[in-house]
């Protein structure tokens, strides 16, 4: 029954170096190569294709961050790592939904990846706080903050696009926006 | 405005836009003023989180774009494990199948219940007679009851049953059915002359429905030699047989033939016989025309006409054999000389009647 899903995968080192060099195609190749494996895992363990997408993207992000931080050891295969993270995440999801029957049907070998998944969870909480804080911030503050801090645009450009007459006004506005954002962020439990 | 300027300074400091002199001064300020230092760290962390959040959103968008190019539907088809068609059908239709099966089961059970096939046992009537019922029937039909004189008035709270038994030996071993003495508190046997003796159950076997009593009464003086013998082999189909027993208080004779060599549902312990028997006949002897005991009459099928049952004599003999294993009881020695053979039926009955007893059973409620 446990047929292994075969696919022509890129080599692990190609992917790792690709991601380190911000190569768009590396991520795409990685994503396409192992999605069927994860889909198989989720579908055959009470999940839907949408669950598979969520879980898989989460795992890709874990892997991506790990590679970017430079602590992915090539001793374990990317495939195995991704499978293990997905498996762990899906187990968590299932028990949260009270649908875990105590038995997961496996298709691959897997590693213990609790630490990575916990770290990811922690970060996800921070990010969702940030997301809702930004959502509550309102315009034009949100765009100013995103433009300046996330998209790294200069104050000069922002001034022009918002039609501020001088850079000082824009800076004041940005300062107020940032203060509000911090307030909103730290208010959340 | 001091706060705003401080923030600007922090940002310039963190982004490395400060002139070396300015930077030195700011670092100086940082070391001297803990509050400023804390603000720097806090700002740095927050902005870093903000940037990471931005990166995450961007990465998610990229992944979504990649994902949208994958044909998830056909992949799903491909990786889904196809269980066998039976399991598939069960998954798709299990509720319908369950409902259909339940209806079918109910229909079958209902039919069986209505037609009575479910309750064989209830149509299998063991022919022990309850005295109170008979009294009622008798008084209802206008006949004078003969019971009150024969039943002790001191036992009103107990059930009284009547059945038949017959002597195995002249020293007081009596055979009857297990179901006769099943719930017995005390057992009496009464001979044709109306004399009662106390008896004790010394053997009972619910499987073959055989029980053996022993007359323990000190007034008992023994019987004459037993006129009948016991058949050691099975009787043939269509053999002429008769019985003699106590369906009423007076002894009763009836005859018929062996109609089957197996009993209810093919039970090999029993014969089926066409001898009409009634409550009270249970435990009576079934004899062939030569005066051999071939069985013990015990029950009838209430649904069918003329289907009556008798335990085969071989099981009675087996019971007597097993008695010898119990050293406390002297093994009954069976009579081997048949004095009934060759007599006419009325003569046979005349000889027989002294050896067939009315068994009276008193049971606690």
Interface residues (C-beta under 8 A of the other chain):
Chain A: X1 X5 X24 X27 X28 X31 X32 X35 X36 X39 X40 X43 X44 X49 X52 X53 X57 X60 X61 X64 X123 X126 X127 X130 X131 X134 X145 X146 X149 X150 X151 X171 X172 X175 X178 X182 X185
Chain B: X4 X7 X8 X46 X47 X49 X50 X51 X52 X53 X54 X56 X59 X60 X62 X63 X64 X66 X67 X69 X70 X72 X73 X75 X76 X78 X79 X80 X81
